Amino acid sequence: MRTFQERLTNGFYALISLPSTAMGFALSIQISALSWLLTTKYHLDIHQVGFVWAAGPLAGIVGQVVIGLISDRVWFWGGRRRPFILIGGTLAALMLLALPNIDLINETLGIGHLLAVAIAVALTLDLAINISFNPTRSIIADVTPEGEARTKGYTWMQTISGFFGVVAYVIGAVAGNYVLISVGVGVVFLCSVVPVVFITERRELQTEAAHNYGGGSGTATRWGELFRIYIAHGFSWIGVQTMFVYIIAFIHQKMLATADPGVVAEESGRIIAISFAILNTVGFLLPAPILEPLAMRFGRVRVHLTALAIMAAGYFAIAASAAGPLMLYLLMGVVGIGWASIVSLPFAIMTEKVEKSRMGFFMGIFNLSVVLPQLFVSLVLGTVIQRAADKSIIFLISGLTLAVSAVVWLLVHEPKQNIGTDPAGGRSH
């Protein structure tokens, strides 16, 4: 084990954040470029684009749970998480390279069905991301002790991953999606492969959970607590995914209803890009310098549910008053407070409720609280929003589900030793 890992230096936290950053960058490219490529280059209908996107959550349901379970039990290439990060990262890079070449692949292989090839590439990309996402998050729990160090690991993960996500959106907006894809191939491959060479995994994982709850020695998986976390996190993701998928309808109705049809597509794309850039900028700036010390002082659960309540208020404000881009941008900054917490603190909270030796499995189950809401949003809420005369319903739904999430988080127990520590690791008085 290298010295910087033994001492838990900032450089070590940065390094263990890079594999998750690679998968987040690949996902940002998928969000930014996939629909655009399918409609502008390959001329698929919008319902066909929906079929392609449905492959992602379906892959997540199977991929993260199975890979998490397997990675808990195997050891090869010097690690339990390392092999899946290497395989998934390499495969994700290759599939990104394939995205702008779907038509060439179709012609070369003589398949004769562009939609089938598009679905195959998108599904393989998402499977690759899911193969790696679980191990990239589990490895942070594997190599950090519980408490402040664990929280720091996940807040650093979001800070660095979020920064790269913003970079991805900026590259796409300034240089175009083809440049973004080309850059992404290198970023995803290098950030997946290089860090795991310098990280030492323990072959035997210590079990640490039970003492946090006064349960004596041994390991305790608190299923009641876990289900509350899954439900609370699921409601959060219903709100977030509703915004991601349907914000375009809100912008068209509230801001571009009288615009010339020739500029609607370009202008709506610009508004979305700026909105999500602001959201993700707040998302990567807050976790390490703000949320981490607050969580150490007041408790992770309390800080997280407060951030969700602020996010819900931001969504309701968008529905009520975002009649133009500037107000939308301002309120996206408010919403970003909750986003920063959603993608960092729940991981640290969840990992202290489970057996450490089965972290991959429980991280995979945790992922269901993301992908099942994604399917619900795509398959159920789309019809509701399509039929609604006022598209403000998009952000009313988002605000309501975030508020419900905050309430459910009230039912999650906060270990006493996680409350009242200062950022330096001591007790505050």
KARARA-V337903 format. One record per run of one state. SS is the DSSP state (a for helix, b for strand, c for the rest). FROM is the first residue (numbers start at 1). TO is the last residue. If there is no record, write none. Layout:
ss=(SS;SS)
from=(FROM;FROM)
to=(TO;TO)
This chain:
ss=(c;a;c;a;c;a;c;b;c;b;c;a;c;a;c;a;c;a;c;a;c;a;c;a;c;a;c;a;c;a;c;a;c;a;c;a;c;a;c;b;c;b;c)
from=(1;3;7;10;41;46;74;76;77;79;80;82;100;102;110;114;144;148;176;177;199;210;214;223;255;261;299;300;322;325;343;345;352;356;388;393;410;416;419;421;422;427;428)
to=(2;6;9;40;45;73;75;76;78;79;81;99;101;109;113;143;147;175;176;198;209;213;222;254;260;298;299;321;324;342;344;351;355;387;392;409;415;418;420;421;426;427;429)
